Amino acid sequence: MRLPVLLLSVLTFHAAATAAEYDLPARPDTVAWGYYSGQSKPVLTVHSGDTVRMQSLSTCGTPERMIAAGVKPEDIPAYTAPIYDQVKDKGPGGHILTGPVAIAEAEPGDVLEVQILKVDLDANFACNAFSVGKGFLPMEYPYSRFKIVPLDRQKMIGHFAPGIEIPLRPFFGSMGLAPAGGKIDSAPPFVHAGNMDNKHLVAGTTLYIPVAAKGALFQAGDGHAAQGNGEVDITALETYLSGSFRFIVHKNKRLLWPRAETPTHIITMGFSPDLKTATEHALRDMIDYLVTERKLNRDDAYMLSSVAVDMEITQLVDGNVGVHAMLPKQIFKR
C-alpha cells in the first residue's frame, strides 16, 4: 500500500494490527488552559497507530455568560462548569485544550502524523464575539459584542441571522504539540502548529507536525463549526467538538513547519508577526516540498508555485498571523 505522498520512503512506527482506541473526555484533570508545554505531564499515553477520541470545550466562556446570551442551560454540555470551577492553572493564553496525549515512540527530530478521522459537533449552538482592542479592526470597533448562532446539526447549517445560513464544516482551531521547553501561549501558532485556525483541517485531512518534546504531547481544542479565512474579528463559529485522531510517528523525518494533506490538496504553512514573513515561510516550504517529494528542481518548483499554488491568509488576529499555500494534487498525473 502506498504511503501518503507527503511522507514517502519514511521509516514509521505503525502497528495497525495491534492498534488501540481510546476516549479522552474533557475534565478538569484532562485539559490545559491556555498553554502548550514540554514540561506537561501526559493525561494519556498511547502508541503509534492508536486512535484517540478527544472531547473539547468551546471558547464561548462560562455557563453564566452563555445563559445570559440566550443559551438554554440544558443545551450546555455538563462538563463545562466543573472545568471553569476547578481548573486553577491558567494562561498565558485563553484556550482550553484537551490533553496532552503522549505518543510513546515520538522523540525530538521525528514527525507526528495526525489523521483527523472524524469531527463531531457536540452542541446545537455556536458563538461569535469581538472585544475591545481585539480583532483586525480594533480602532473601528472599540466595544464588545457576543452573539449566539443556532446550529442545525442535521442540515449542517448555522442560522446566523434571518435569511443568512452558514454551511458548517467543523474543525479544531488548535491542534499542536509541545515545544521543547516550558509553557508557551496557546494563541500564536508557530512551528508546533497550535492555534492555526485553518478551515481546511476538517475530517479526512492529515496533519504533519515536527516533534520537539519527548512523547510529542498532542493537544486539541478551540472547536469551530465554520470560519472564514482571516477570522477577522478574532473568533469563528466557536462551539463544542469531539474529534477522533490517529497518531503515527515518522522517525527522523526533516520537517521545518507543519504541513497538511487533504483529499485534494497539499498545504504548507507559515506563521509570523509579519504577514510577508509568514507568506515567505509558507512559500519556501511549498518549494521544499516540490523539490524533496515531487523531485522538481528549485526553478521549476518556484514556477509551479506561481502558476498552480494558491497563497491564502489563514488568520490575521492571533499574534502570529498565518498563511497557507494550497497545491492541487490533481495536476500530478503520475
Rosetta blueprint (number, residue, H / E / L):
1 M L
2 R L
3 L L
4 P L
5 V H
6 L H
7 L H
8 L L
9 S L
10 V L
11 L L
12 T E
13 F E
14 H L
15 A L
16 A H
17 A H
18 T H
19 A L
20 A L
21 E E
22 Y E
23 D E
24 L E
25 P L
26 A L
27 R L
28 P L
29 D L
30 T L
31 V E
32 A E
33 W E
34 G L
35 Y E
36 Y E
37 S L
38 G L
39 Q L
40 S L
41 K L
42 P L
43 V L
44 L E
45 T E
46 V E
47 H L
48 S L
49 G L
50 D L
51 T E
52 V E
53 R E
54 M E
55 Q E
56 S E
57 L L
58 S L
59 T L
60 C L
61 G L
62 T L
63 P H
64 E H
65 R H
66 M H
67 I H
68 A H
69 A L
70 G L
71 V L
72 K L
73 P H
74 E H
75 D H
76 I L
77 P L
78 A L
79 Y L
80 T H
81 A H
82 P H
83 I H
84 Y H
85 D H
86 Q H
87 V L
88 K L
89 D L
90 K E
91 G L
92 P L
93 G L
94 G L
95 H L
96 I E
97 L E
98 T E
99 G E
100 P E
101 V E
102 A E
103 I E
104 A L
105 E L
106 A L
107 E L
108 P L
109 G L
110 D L
111 V E
112 L E
113 E E
114 V E
115 Q E
116 I E
117 L E
118 K E
119 V E
120 D E
121 L E
122 D L
123 A L
124 N L
125 F E
126 A E
127 C E
128 N E
129 A E
130 F E
131 S L
132 V L
133 G L
134 K L
135 G L
136 F L
137 L L
138 P L
139 M L
140 E L
141 Y L
142 P L
143 Y L
144 S L
145 R E
146 F E
147 K E
148 I E
149 V E
150 P E
151 L E
152 D E
153 R L
154 Q L
155 K L
156 M L
157 I E
158 G E
159 H E
160 F E
161 A E
162 P L
163 G L
164 I E
165 E E
166 I E
167 P E
168 L L
169 R L
170 P L
171 F E
172 F E
173 G E
174 S E
175 M E
176 G E
177 L L
178 A L
179 P L
180 A L
181 G L
182 G L
183 K L
184 I E
185 D E
186 S L
187 A L
188 P L
189 P L
190 F E
191 V L
192 H L
193 A E
194 G E
195 N L
196 M L
197 D L
198 N L
199 K L
200 H L
201 L L
202 V L
203 A L
204 G L
205 T L
206 T E
207 L E
208 Y E
209 I E
210 P E
211 V L
212 A L
213 A L
214 K L
215 G L
216 A L
217 L L
218 F E
219 Q E
220 A E
221 G E
222 D E
223 G E
224 H E
225 A L
226 A L
227 Q L
228 G L
229 N L
230 G E
231 E L
232 V L
233 D L
234 I L
235 T L
236 A L
237 L L
238 E E
239 T L
240 Y L
241 L E
242 S E
243 G E
244 S E
245 F E
246 R E
247 F E
248 I E
249 V E
250 H E
251 K L
252 N L
253 K L
254 R L
255 L L
256 L L
257 W L
258 P L
259 R E
260 A E
261 E E
262 T L
263 P L
264 T L
265 H E
266 I E
267 I E
268 T E
269 M E
270 G E
271 F E
272 S E
273 P L
274 D L
275 L H
276 K H
277 T H
278 A H
279 T H
280 E H
281 H H
282 A H
283 L H
284 R H
285 D H
286 M H
287 I H
288 D H
289 Y H
290 L H
291 V H
292 T H
293 E L
294 R L
295 K L
296 L L
297 N L
298 R H
299 D H
300 D H
301 A H
302 Y H
303 M H
304 L H
305 S H
306 S H
307 V H
308 A H
309 V L
310 D E
311 M E
312 E E
313 I E
314 T E
315 Q E
316 L L
317 V L
318 D L
319 G L
320 N L
321 V E
322 G E
323 V E
324 H E
325 A E
326 M E
327 L E
328 P E
329 K H
330 Q H
331 I H
332 F L
333 K L
334 R L
